[in-house]
Each structure stands twice: as C-alpha cells, then as structure tokens.
Amino acid sequence: MNAIAMEKFNEAQKQEINWGLKMKIDVSLYAHPKLPSFRMKKIRLSLWRKRVDFYAQGLSPDQRFEVECGLMQGVDVVSYASANILAAQMCEIRQGLVEGFSPSPDTNNVIAELRKYQMSQVLQRFPLVNADLFHGLTFSKAQTEEICIGSQAGLGAKLQMYVCPDFDADQMREIRLGLTHSINIESFAGRQYSAKEMREIRLALEKGKKKKKKKESEMEM
C-alpha cells in the first residue's frame, strides 16, 4: 500500500484512516479525499467484518471475539481459530502469541505446546525450582507461577496439595496462602470449591485463628 498524503483529509476522515490502520485492513480501499467520513466508516467496518468472517466461520460469539482481538493485535489467529478450541483457551493462546510464542506448523495440540513454552519461560525466572516438581504434567503460565512461588516459600512436600492441573491458578493461590499462613486447608482445598469460595473459607479460618490467639494471650496475662 502506498503512503497516504494525510494532509488531503479532514479530521474525521483521518480518524477513519487511522482506525483502519490499527485494525490492519487495506485503507487504500477507502482513503479518498472526496469520500465522506461516514462512507469511509461504513466501508471500514464492512472490510473488517469480511476479514473476521474469513477466520471465524462456525465459531461462537466468545470465540469470534478472541479472533477479533488477535487480528487487532497482529498475531497469527490461524493457530487457534478453531471451533474445537474453547474461547478461554483461545485467549490463553492469543496472549502467548503476543508474548512471543510460536507454535510448530505441524502441531496438533497448540494449547499443550503453549503450556510447555510458558512453563519453560516461568522456570527461567525461578532457577532454584526443580522441574521434577511438576511430575511431567503441563500447566498454564499462572499455574506454574503459583507452584514456583510456593516452592520458593519453602512449602516442600505440602506443595503436592495443589500441584494438580485440575486446580486453576486462583484456586492454587488460595491453597498456597492457606499453607503459608498455617491454616488447615482440608476444609476448602477441593476442586468442588471455586476460588472465591476458597478465599471466603480461608479468610474466615484466619480470622478465627487470630481471635483464638488473642484470647490465649489475654488469658496468659
């Protein structure tokens, strides 16, 4: 696309051109000084819909949104634009692509490859953490960080209480905090509890522990 002489356009037209450039569409198809800005906008949105439709056929609204975000960010959406990949996983892959992840062209499991990449990246930041701790399992970036933080905090064997892919990163965090705060986590460290429920139980237990400690201190006085 040839350089556009922006001085030939009014402010509204320039805005439509700039939006098109951000959306990475061919603005030369509507960047004409005699074309009103509202017509430019109509063409821009039409071009954008066609571009998204090309990659998002058969996808749910949430999956389509991830494709749109990826196109806006300039990543290769082909690697995750599939009805077989959940929207949440698409989001994870998209963020990985933005951070430098590049899947193998012949891969048949992008999410597994992404998580191996993310784990290696996180472990570089935690050189003292033994990779054997993960038992050959793959975790997301956030999950890996929670396990590494717990290892550095000296949780030792207790880490095994949440080194499980079935726990999401937020659930892992609540279990980790319970362990580091010396709380009995057996009452909430189950996959049936959401991270929010875990947090509520943990805070209640911590509050009860503080009250008990305060009462014991007063009795000693």
C-alpha positions in Angstrom: 0.0 0.0 0.0 1.4 3.4 -1.0 1.9 6.1 1.6 -1.2 8.2 2.2 -1.0 12.0 2.0 -2.9 12.7 5.2 -2.9 16.5 4.7 -5.5 15.9 2.0 -8.1 14.7 4.5 -10.2 16.4 7.2 -10.0 15.3 10.8 -13.0 12.9 10.6 -11.5 11.2 7.5 -8.1 11.0 9.2 -9.7 9.2 12.1 -11.3 6.6 9.8 -7.9 6.0 8.2 -6.1 5.7 11.5 -8.7 3.2 12.8 -8.3 1.2 9.6 -4.5 1.1 10.1 -5.0 0.0 13.7 -7.3 -2.7 12.5 -4.7 -3.8 9.9 -7.1 -3.5 7.0 -6.3 -2.1 3.5 -7.2 1.5 4.0 -6.4 2.3 0.4 -9.8 0.9 -0.5 -11.5 3.9 1.1 -8.8 6.5 1.7 -10.1 9.0 -0.9 -10.4 12.8 -0.1 -13.8 13.1 -1.8 -15.3 10.2 0.2 -17.3 11.5 3.3 -16.1 10.1 6.6 -19.4 8.3 7.2 -18.9 6.4 4.0 -15.3 5.6 5.0 -16.6 4.2 8.2 -19.2 2.0 6.5 -16.5 0.6 4.2 -14.0 0.2 7.0 -16.5 -1.8 9.1 -17.5 -3.9 6.1 -13.9 -4.8 5.3 -13.3 -5.6 9.0 -16.3 -7.9 9.2 -15.2 -9.7 6.0 -11.7 -10.2 7.5 -13.1 -11.6 10.8 -15.6 -13.8 9.0 -12.8 -15.3 6.9 -11.2 -16.7 10.1 -14.3 -17.0 12.4 -16.7 -19.2 10.4 -18.5 -21.6 12.7 -17.2 -20.0 15.9 -19.3 -18.9 18.9 -19.5 -15.2 19.8 -16.8 -15.6 22.5 -14.5 -17.5 20.1 -15.1 -14.8 17.5 -14.2 -12.1 20.0 -10.8 -13.8 20.5 -10.2 -13.9 16.8 -11.1 -10.2 16.5 -8.6 -9.4 19.4 -5.9 -11.4 17.7 -6.4 -9.7 14.4 -6.2 -6.3 16.1 -3.0 -7.4 17.8 -1.5 -8.7 14.6 -1.0 -12.3 15.7 -1.5 -15.4 13.6 -5.1 -16.3 14.5 -4.9 -19.4 12.3 -3.2 -21.2 15.1 -6.2 -21.0 17.3 -9.3 -20.1 15.1 -10.9 -23.5 15.6 -14.3 -24.5 16.9 -12.6 -27.3 18.8 -10.7 -24.8 21.0 -12.5 -23.2 23.9 -12.7 -19.4 24.0 -10.7 -19.4 27.3 -8.0 -21.4 25.6 -8.1 -19.2 22.6 -7.4 -16.2 24.9 -4.5 -18.1 26.5 -3.0 -18.9 23.1 -3.6 -15.3 21.9 -1.8 -13.9 24.9 1.0 -16.4 24.4 1.4 -15.3 20.8 1.6 -11.7 21.8 4.4 -12.7 24.3 6.4 -14.5 21.7 5.1 -18.0 21.5 5.4 -19.5 18.0 3.6 -22.9 17.6 5.0 -25.6 15.3 3.3 -25.6 11.9 2.5 -29.3 12.2 1.3 -29.3 15.8 -2.0 -31.0 16.6 -2.2 -29.6 20.1 -1.5 -25.9 20.3 -2.6 -25.5 23.9 -0.2 -28.3 25.1 2.7 -26.8 23.2 1.9 -23.3 24.6 1.9 -24.5 28.1 5.3 -26.2 27.7 6.6 -23.0 26.3 5.1 -20.9 29.2 6.4 -23.3 31.8 9.9 -23.0 30.4 9.7 -19.2 30.4 8.5 -19.2 34.1 11.1 -21.7 35.2 13.8 -19.4 33.8 12.6 -16.8 36.4 12.8 -19.4 39.2 16.1 -21.1 38.6 16.1 -22.8 42.0 12.8 -24.6 41.4 13.3 -28.3 40.3 11.3 -29.1 37.2 10.7 -32.6 38.6 8.3 -31.0 40.9 5.7 -30.9 38.1 5.8 -34.7 37.6 5.9 -34.3 33.8 2.5 -32.5 33.8 1.8 -29.3 31.9 0.4 -26.2 33.5 -0.5 -22.7 32.4 1.7 -19.7 33.0 -0.3 -18.6 36.0 -0.4 -22.1 37.5 3.3 -22.6 37.0 3.9 -19.3 38.8 1.8 -20.3 41.8 3.7 -23.6 42.1 7.1 -21.9 41.8 6.1 -19.2 44.4 5.0 -22.0 46.8 8.3 -23.8 46.3 10.4 -20.7 47.0 8.2 -20.1 50.1 9.5 -23.4 51.4 6.3 -25.4 51.3 8.2 -28.5 50.4 6.1 -31.7 50.3 2.9 -29.6 51.1 3.1 -28.3 47.5 1.7 -31.6 46.3 -1.7 -30.5 47.8 -2.1 -28.2 44.8 0.3 -29.4 42.1 -2.7 -30.6 40.0 -3.8 -29.3 36.6 -7.4 -29.6 37.8 -6.9 -26.6 40.1 -6.9 -23.2 38.2 -4.3 -20.6 39.2 -6.7 -18.7 41.5 -7.6 -21.9 43.4 -3.9 -22.7 43.7 -3.3 -19.3 45.1 -5.9 -19.7 47.8 -4.4 -23.1 48.8 -0.9 -21.7 48.8 -1.9 -18.8 51.0 -3.6 -21.1 53.4 -0.5 -23.3 53.7 1.9 -20.3 54.1 -0.5 -18.9 56.8 -0.5 -22.2 58.6 -4.3 -22.7 58.1 -5.9 -26.1 58.0 -6.7 -26.2 54.3 -8.6 -29.5 54.3 -11.9 -27.7 54.7 -11.6 -25.9 51.3 -8.8 -27.5 49.2 -11.2 -29.3 47.0 -11.9 -28.9 43.3 -15.6 -28.6 44.1 -14.9 -25.1 45.6 -14.4 -22.1 43.4 -11.5 -19.8 44.1 -14.0 -17.2 45.6 -15.4 -19.9 47.9 -11.9 -21.0 48.9 -11.0 -17.4 49.7 -14.1 -16.8 51.9 -13.4 -20.0 53.9 -9.7 -19.2 54.2 -10.3 -15.7 55.5 -12.8 -17.0 58.0 -10.3 -19.5 59.3 -7.6 -16.9 59.5 -9.9 -14.6 61.4 -10.8 -17.4 63.8 -7.2 -18.2 64.3 -6.3 -14.6 65.2 -9.2 -14.4 67.7 -8.1 -17.6 69.3 -4.5 -16.4 69.6 -5.6 -13.1 71.0 -7.8 -14.8 73.6 -5.0 -17.1 74.6 -2.7 -14.1 75.0 -5.2 -12.3 77.2 -5.6 -15.4 79.4 -1.8 -15.6 79.9 -1.9 -12.0 81.2 
